């Protein structure tokens, strides 16, 4: 008597990407990167709130505060890239050839500068 074994299919490109990103996020190296990024975010938040550079204790100009807000936003985007990329792959059902989490136009930069800060609980 011969038992038929189910045919095992190779993971799709989407499953490979999602799995690789999940593996990355579970790694000790990624945990270290997230820790560093979170410390940078906290530093920038203090600079934004107090309008003082936390290290030098020098007052920041309005322009420097806006730059700190933009850096904070970009740092959060960087930290969330694996999650955001994985979500896009799952939502669209395809692996994008180009995925750039950063601003592409000056209007996007201006919009980000004027946007209210998002709660950072990542």
N, C-alpha and C positions, 0 to 999 in steps of 0.2 A: 504494500500500500504506500503510495506516494502522497505526501502532504504538500499542497500548493502554498508557497510562501507569498505573502503580499509583495507586490513590486514596490520597492522603496525608491522614491523620487529624490533627486538631488535638490538641495535647497535652491530657491530662486535667488536672483541677484538682490531682490528686495530683502529676502530673509537673511542673506549674507551680510548686507549692510546693517540692518537692524541688529543682528546678532553681534557683529563686530563692534558697533557703537555701545551696545549693552555691556560687552566684555571690557571695552575701554573704560566705561564709567564705573565698573566694579573693581578696576585695578588700583593698586596702591599708588602708582604714579599719577593717575588722574586725580585721586584724592588729594595728593600733594599740590597739584596744579590748582584745584578748586580752593584749597586752603589759602594759597598765595593770592589768588584772585579775590577771594572774600576779604582778605586783609587789605588789599588795595582798594576795594570798594568801601570798606569801613573808613579808611584813611581819607578818601575823597569825600565821603559823606560828612565827616567832621570838618573838612575844609569848606564845604558848601554851607553847612549849617552855621558855623562860627565865622565864616569869611576870614579865617586865619589859617596859614599853613601850619599843620600840627607839628612839624619838625622845627622849622625856623622861627615859628611864632610871629612871623611877619603878616601884616594885614594884606588881604587879597583885593585886587581891583574887581570891579563888576565883570570885566572881560575874563579875568583869571577864574572867577567863580563859574562863569558860563563854560569855560574850557574844562573845568573840573567836572561839571555836570555831564558834558559830552563824553569825557573820558570814562566817567562812571557808567554811563549808558553803554558805551562800547565794551567795557570790561564785563558787564553783565551779559551782553550779547555773546562775547567770546566764551564765557563760562557755560552758557546755555546752548552753544553750537551743537554738541552731540544730540541733545534732546530735541532741539528744533529741527535738525537735519533728519533725524529718525522719524519725527512726526510728519515732516513733509513727504518723506518716502512712503510712509504708510498711507497718508491721506491721498496722494496722487497716484500711488500704485506704480511709480517708476522712479528710477535713480536719476536725479538731475545731473547733467553734465557740468553745470556751473552752479555753485551755491556760495554766494558771497553774503555773509550776514551784515556787512557794513554798508554805509550809505554810498550811493552811486552818483547822486546829483547834489548840487548846492541846495536845492529846494528841500531835499530830504534832511540835510544838515540843519537848515533853518527850522524846519518843522520839529526836529528832535530837540533843538535848543529851546523852543517855546513850549514843548510838552511838559506836563507835570511829571515829576519823578515817579516812577513806579515803585511799588513796595518790593523790596528785595528780600524775599524769604526763600530763595533757592537753595 
